[in-house]
Amino acid sequence: MSAASAEDRALIRDSARSFLADNATSADVRKWMATDLGYDREVWGRVAGELGWPAVPVPEDFGGLGLGLGETALLMEEMGASVFCSPFLATVCLAGSVIALGASDAQKGEWLPAIAGGELTGTLALTEKTGRVDAAAIQAEYKADGDSYILNGAKRFVVDGHSADLLVVAAREAGSSGENGIGLFAVPGDADGVARQALPTLDQTRRQADVQLGDVRVSRDAVIGEAGNGWPILSQALDRGITALAAEQAGGARRVLQITVDYMQERVQFGRQIGSFQALKHRAADMMVKVESALAAARNAADAADAGDADFPMLAAMAKAYCSDAYFFCAGESIQLHGGVGFTWEYDPHLFFKRARASASMLGDATYHRERIAAGLGL
């Protein structure tokens, strides 16, 4: 993968910001989140066909643009700023990352061009009842049966799992433990034995689902990488996924600061704009420090991935931990600084607050990633 120049990155950012400002307004988001699908297929088609966003990290040999995580993170920032409803995170940053990192050329040729063109949506079916993303939490099992594998288990909190065309399922060989025995399997969403149900969640702007696997039979061609040795692929894909999610969180924090400052300049109390009160200025300044630090952390991690930096896993964990806390802090402050109307349906802060809370737990919460950092430092 290659990194775009600063000028090209500015064009990517400005193009995304302009498109989302016109086509993903608050009214649009509220309409999409009320649908069963959770996003608008027509808008997703435009995102893929006109703008080429899903193609950004896909290698050129497989119909993509061959850019890096840095450019993907820029798009995620802008999508986060709009609370954009789309299958981008699940398809491109999760399932797509696993395929790009571990699939054979034949598998890549089957799936990546379709992902790049917006014709195929996918997701990573990893988490189970605990919601944890470490290897030990994987309890779904697979067993070999002739030229096939049979999968059994239950996956929870699967992002866009109710509608994804392709499920990348993480399961373990019976009797294995820890990082050993993990397999990754590409399963069609409508395969026999797969039962999916959307979950009622706090954040309506991003669907999560329960996926039941009952004697699901897949061919050996469905194995991504080597059965039993999937954890190295999965852990790399997760680091890329949490970096993309951190960038989205940073973009959301940036936007929530903006709408809060705008409101503080409009709201009049005691004959003055509330933004003129020193105590409220201090709170807005605290938000700004969080936002700038979050943006720096997410961008640094993404650039480290593109540079092949050995410290990327640590930087990804730092970015996810910090951005989770920063976004939730800023969203909470926005609610407070809007006063009594902050959590009402008519105002937007509640959309960001709910997204911030859900994203904080997704793909590992701040505590989990700080534990990763501590373990990496030998503490």
N, C-alpha and C positions, 0 to 999 in steps of 0.2 A: 504494500500500500504506500501511496505517496501523499505527502502533505501539500495542500494548496498554498499558494502565495498569500500574503496578507491582503492584497487587493482582491484576489478571488474569494477569500474568506469573507471579506466585507460585502462582496456581491451576493454570496450565499446567504449571509445574515440579513441583508437589506431586502432581498427578494422574499425570503421566508417571512420576515416581519410585515412586509407590505401585503402579501397574500393572506396571512392570517388576520390582519386588521380588517380586510375586506370580506373574508369568507369564514371567519371563525369568531364572530362577535359573541358577546355574552348571551344574546338572544338565541344565536345558533347553538351554542353549547347547551343551553337549557332545553332546547328542542331535541337535540340528539341524545342527551342523557336520559330522556324519558322513553326512548324507543327500546325495543327488545334487543336489537343489535348493539346499541350503545354508541354508534357512530354513523356517519352518512356515507353510503357506498359511492355516491356520485362525487362527493368532495374527495374521498380517498382515491378515486380514479383519476381525478385531476392532479392530486398531489403526486401520484406515480407517473401519469402520462405527460403532464405539462411541465412539472417541476423536477421530476426524477429523484425525489428524496429517497425512496427505498433502494435506488441504485447506487447511492453515494458510497457505501463501504463494500459493495460487491465487486470482486475483481473484474477487470476488463475482459478477461478471457471468458467470463460467464455472463456477459451482458451488462456489467455495471460500469461505474465511473472510476473504480479503483482508488478512491480517496480513503482517508484514514478516520480514526475515531475522533480526531480533533474536529473534522468537518461535521461528523455525525452529532457530536456534542453541541456544536453551534445550532444545528436544527432543533435538537432537544431543548436547548435554552429557550428558543422562540416558541416552541410548542408548549413548554411549561408556562410561559408568560401569558398564553391564551387559554390555559387549561384545555388544550385541544383534545377532542375525543377522536382517537384513531388507533389502529392496531400496530403502529410503528414500533413501539417499545417491544411488544411481544414478538412481532414478526422479524424485524430487522436486527434489533439489539440482542435478543435472546435466542430464538430458534435459528435465525440467520447466522449468528456468531458461532453456534455449535456446528452448524453445517460447514461454514467457511473454515473452521479450525480443524475439524476432524473427519469430514466426509471424504469419500473417494472422488476422483475426478468424474466418474460416471454419475454418482449421486449429486455432486455439485451441478453437473450439466442438466440434471433433471429438475432440481429445485431452485437453484440460485437465479437463473434467468427469469423464472416465473415470479420470484420474490421481487427482483429488480423492477419488473414491469407492473407490479401491483396486482398480478393475476392470482397469486397464492398468498394466503395469510397463514401464519404459523404461530406457535407458542412453545414454551418450555414447561412441561409438566414435571415439576420437581418437588415442590413443597407438599407436605402431608399435614396431618392434624396439628402438629406442633408449630407449623409455619417456619421452621428453621431450614437453613440452606446448607448446613454442613453435611458431610458424607454420612455421618452416623444417623442422621434423621431420615435417610432413605430406607423405607421398609417394604415398598412394593417389590415383588419378586418376579424373576423370570427363570424359565428352565428350558433347556434344549429338548426338542422333540423331533428327531429326524432332521429334515432340512429346514425346520422352523423353530421359532421360539414362542413360548406361551407366557403371556404377561398377566399377572393378577395383582390387585391392590387398589388403593384409593388415593387420589391426589386432590389437594385442597388449595384454594386461593390461586388457581391457575389463571394468569392474566389473559383475558379474551379467550379463555378455554371453551366457552359455550359456543363459539362461532368459528374458531380457527380451522382452516382446511387441513393443517398438518400439525400433529402433536409430536414433539420430541420428548419422549418419556424416559426418565431416569429410573432404573430399577436395579435390584441387586440379585446376584445368584444366591439361591437358597443356601443358608449356612455360612455365608460370608459376613464380614463385619468391617466397619470403618471405611477406609478408602479402597479397600480391595473388593473385587467382585462387582463393581458398578458397570452397568451396561447402558448404552444410549440407543434408543430405538425410534425410528420414524414411523409413526402410526397415523393413517388417515383418520380424520375426525369422525368419519361415518363408518369406521370399521366395525365388524360384528363384535359384540362384547363391550363396546365403548358406550357408556351412558354419561351424558353431560347435563349439568343444570347450573344456570346462573345463580349466584349467591346474592342475597340482600346485603349490601355493604354500605358503609358510611359514605364513601366517595362514589357517587353515581356517575361520575365522568369517566371512570375506568372500570370496566366490568371484570369480575373475577368469578371463577366457576369451580364446581365440584366435578371431578372426572373419576368415574368408576371403571375399573378394568377387570372384566370377568372372563377369564380364559380367552384373552385376545391373542389370536395367532398371527404372527408376522413371519415373513421369509427372512432368510439370512441376509438378503440384499437390503433389509431395513436396518441393519446394525450400522451405526455410525462409529467408525473407528474399530476397535476390537472389543468384543464382548468380554466383560470382566476387567477391562482396563480403561474405562471411560472417564474416571475421575480427573486425570490430568487435562483432558479436553474440556470437561464441564467446569472445572475450577477457573480455567483461562476465560471461558465464555462468561462466567459469572462476574469476573473482574471487569470485563468490558461492559457487561450489562449494568453493574452498579455505577460505573463511571458515567454511562449515558443517563442513568436515572438521577445521579447527583447533579449533572448539568441541567436536567429538567427542573430539579428542585431549586437550583440557583436562579434559573430564569423565572420561576414562579415567585421566589422571594423578591427579585428585582421588580417585578410587576406589582406585587402587593405593596411594596414601598411607594411606588409611583402613584397608585390610586389613593393611598392613604395621605400622601402629601397634597395631592390635588384636593381631596376632601377637606383637609385642614386649612387650605387657602380659601375655601368656599364657605365653610361653616362659621357662622358668627355667633358669639356668645359674649354677653356683657358688653355689647357694642364693639367687639373686636373679632377679627379672624382668630380662630383658636390656634392657628399655626404661629401666631405671634407670641404665645405664652412660652416662657422660657422652659418650663418643665416639660412641655410637650415637644419642644425643639430637641431637648436632650433625648427623649425617647425615639424620635425620628432619626437622630444621629446614631443612636445605638443600632437601629435597624440598618442604616446605611453601612456601618462597619461590618455587620454580619453579611450583608449582601455582597459587598466587594470581596470579602474574604472567601465567601462561598464560590463566587465566580472564579476567583484565582485558583482555588483548590481543585475544582472540577476541570478547568482548562489545563492545569498543570498535569493532572493525572492522565487526561486524554492525550496530551502531547508526549507524555512519557511512554504511553502504549505505542504510539506511532514511531517513536525513536528506538524501541526495543530495550528500554531501560529495565535493568534487572530489578529495580525498586518499584516497578509499576504495581504489583499486587498491594504493597504497603500504601502507596499513594492513592490507589483506588479505594482502599479501606478508609483512609483518612478523609478522602473527599466525601464518601457516602456518610460517614459518621458526622462530619461537620455540617454538610449541606442538609442533612435530616434535621439536625437541631436548629440550624439557622432559619430554614423555611418555616418550621413550626413556630419558632419564636416570632418571626416577622408576621406570620398569619395571625397569631394570637394578639400581637400588638395592634394590628390593623383592626381587629374586632373591637379592642378596647378604645382605640383612638377615634373610631366611628361612633362611639357611644352606644345608646340604646338601639340604634338602627343597624349596628354592625352585624348582627346575626339574623336579621330579617331576610326573607326570601327576595325582597325587591333589590337588595344591595348585593354586590358581588363578593365581599370578603369571605362569606361562608363557603363559597365554592373553593377558594384557595385554602381555607382552613381545613376543609375535609380532604382535599387532595394532599395537603401537607401531612396530615395525620396518617392517611393510608400509605403514603410513600415512605414515611419514616419507618414503618414496619416491613415494607416490601423488600425482598432480597437481603434480609438481615437488618436488624435495627442498629442504632448507634452503639449500644453496649456490646453487641456481638462483634462489630467491626473493630471496636477498641480492644476487645480481647484478642482479635487476630493480630493487631498491631503489637500488643504487649508480648504475645507469643513469638512474633517475628523478631522482637528485640531481646528475647530471652529473659523477659521479666516474669 
